[in-house]
Amino acid sequence: MEGMKPNYLGAMLATILFLVYPLSVGPVARVCVALRGQNTPPPPTLIAFYAPVEWVGDHFPAFNNFMVWYVSKWVPTDAS
């Protein structure tokens, strides 16, 4: 074990995977709504890309509740 350096690349990739990737849903949803409209479903590519986030939300209600709240902060509502 002597001489081994910490795996900074692995730590960086884990951070991206577990934090940045799911949190990117908010900004992407905002852009998607701005370009396609509030009631238009996202493109199939985005649905596939974010399927793992949806799967986690389906299996962990607390995560789902957080994501619903988080996306609601990014996506404007139609209510005036």
C-alpha positions as CSV (number, residue, x, y, z in Angstrom):
1,M,0.0,0.0,0.0
2,E,3.0,2.3,0.4
3,G,3.3,4.7,-2.5
4,M,-0.3,4.5,-3.5
5,K,-1.9,7.8,-4.4
6,P,-5.6,8.6,-3.7
7,N,-7.8,8.1,-6.7
8,Y,-8.9,11.6,-7.4
9,L,-10.3,10.8,-10.8
10,G,-12.5,8.2,-9.2
11,A,-13.7,10.6,-6.5
12,M,-14.4,13.2,-9.1
13,L,-16.4,10.8,-11.2
14,A,-18.4,9.6,-8.2
15,T,-19.2,13.2,-7.4
16,I,-20.5,13.8,-10.9
17,L,-22.5,10.7,-10.9
18,F,-24.2,11.1,-7.5
19,L,-24.6,14.9,-7.4
20,V,-24.3,16.7,-10.7
21,Y,-26.1,14.2,-12.9
22,P,-29.4,14.1,-10.9
23,L,-29.3,17.8,-10.2
24,S,-28.9,18.5,-13.9
25,V,-32.6,17.5,-14.2
26,G,-33.7,21.0,-13.0
27,P,-31.9,23.1,-15.6
28,V,-32.6,20.6,-18.4
29,A,-36.3,20.6,-17.5
30,R,-36.3,24.4,-17.6
31,V,-34.7,24.6,-21.1
32,C,-37.0,21.8,-22.3
33,V,-40.1,23.6,-21.1
34,A,-38.8,26.9,-22.6
35,L,-38.2,25.3,-26.0
36,R,-41.1,22.8,-26.2
37,G,-43.8,24.2,-23.9
38,Q,-45.2,23.2,-20.5
39,N,-47.5,20.4,-21.7
40,T,-45.2,18.8,-24.3
41,P,-43.3,15.7,-23.2
42,P,-39.5,15.8,-23.3
43,P,-37.7,14.1,-26.2
44,P,-37.2,10.3,-26.0
45,T,-33.4,10.9,-25.7
46,L,-33.9,12.9,-22.4
47,I,-36.3,10.3,-21.1
48,A,-33.7,7.6,-21.7
49,F,-30.9,9.7,-20.3
50,Y,-32.7,10.4,-17.0
51,A,-34.3,6.9,-16.7
52,P,-31.9,6.0,-13.8
53,V,-33.0,9.1,-11.9
54,E,-36.6,8.2,-12.4
55,W,-35.9,4.6,-11.3
56,V,-34.4,5.9,-8.1
57,G,-37.4,8.2,-7.5
58,D,-39.8,5.3,-8.1
59,H,-38.0,3.2,-5.4
60,F,-37.1,5.9,-2.9
61,P,-40.1,8.2,-2.1
62,A,-37.9,10.8,-0.2
63,F,-35.7,11.2,-3.3
64,N,-38.7,11.5,-5.5
65,N,-40.2,14.2,-3.2
66,F,-36.9,16.1,-3.3
67,M,-36.7,15.9,-7.1
68,V,-40.3,17.1,-7.5
69,W,-39.5,20.1,-5.2
70,Y,-36.2,20.7,-6.9
71,V,-37.6,20.7,-10.4
72,S,-40.5,23.0,-9.3
73,K,-37.9,25.6,-8.4
74,W,-36.5,25.5,-12.0
75,V,-39.6,25.2,-14.1
76,P,-42.0,28.1,-14.1
77,T,-45.6,27.3,-13.6
78,D,-48.5,28.6,-15.7
79,A,-50.3,29.9,-12.6
80,S,-50.3,33.7,-12.5
